[in-house]
Amino acid sequence: MLNTMWEKEIIVTWSRTSIVIPTMIGHTITIHNGNEHLLIYITDCMVDHKLAKFSSTLNFWGHVEKNNKS
């Protein structure tokens, strides 16, 4: 998996629990977040982190408007 030729191959994965290792540097990986695949380019500062850290699964829609129902 070492990217010595700097190929532009995209690797598709559903495993969010995988840990980034140094041989993954330079690859583009798509991580499934439950709805779609997100493109992630692996750099050297991502080593020893899990792939789940780079693909969020929640979308923040904002706070609820104030109401006097309570």
C-alpha positions in Angstrom: 0.0 0.0 0.0 3.0 2.3 0.0 2.5 5.1 -2.4 6.0 5.5 -3.8 4.9 6.3 -7.4 2.4 8.9 -6.2 -0.5 7.3 -7.9 -3.9 8.9 -7.8 -5.8 5.7 -6.9 -8.8 6.1 -4.5 -9.3 3.4 -1.9 -12.9 2.9 -0.7 -13.5 1.7 2.9 -16.4 1.3 5.3 -14.1 0.6 8.3 -14.1 3.7 10.5 -12.1 1.9 13.2 -9.0 1.5 11.1 -5.9 3.3 12.3 -3.8 5.4 9.9 -0.3 3.9 9.5 2.7 5.6 7.9 2.5 3.5 4.7 -0.9 5.2 4.0 0.6 8.7 3.6 -0.1 10.1 0.2 -3.2 8.0 -0.5 -6.8 9.3 -1.0 -9.3 7.2 1.0 -13.0 7.4 0.9 -14.6 6.8 4.3 -18.3 5.9 4.7 -20.0 8.1 7.3 -23.4 6.2 7.2 -24.8 8.3 4.3 -22.1 8.9 1.8 -18.4 8.4 1.1 -16.1 11.3 2.1 -12.8 11.8 0.3 -9.9 12.1 2.7 -6.3 12.7 1.6 -3.9 11.1 4.2 -1.0 13.3 5.4 1.8 12.7 7.9 -0.1 14.5 10.8 -2.9 11.9 10.5 -0.7 8.9 11.5 -1.9 7.0 14.6 -5.4 8.4 14.5 -8.6 6.5 13.6 -10.3 7.1 10.3 -13.5 8.0 12.1 -12.0 11.2 13.4 -11.8 12.6 9.8 -15.4 11.8 8.8 -18.2 13.3 10.9 -21.5 11.5 11.0 -23.7 14.2 12.6 -24.9 17.4 10.9 -25.7 20.4 13.2 -29.0 22.0 12.0 -29.0 24.8 14.5 -30.7 25.6 17.8 -34.4 25.4 18.3 -36.2 28.7 18.3 -37.4 30.1 21.6 -40.9 29.2 22.4 -43.1 29.7 25.5 -44.7 26.2 25.5 -42.9 25.1 28.7 
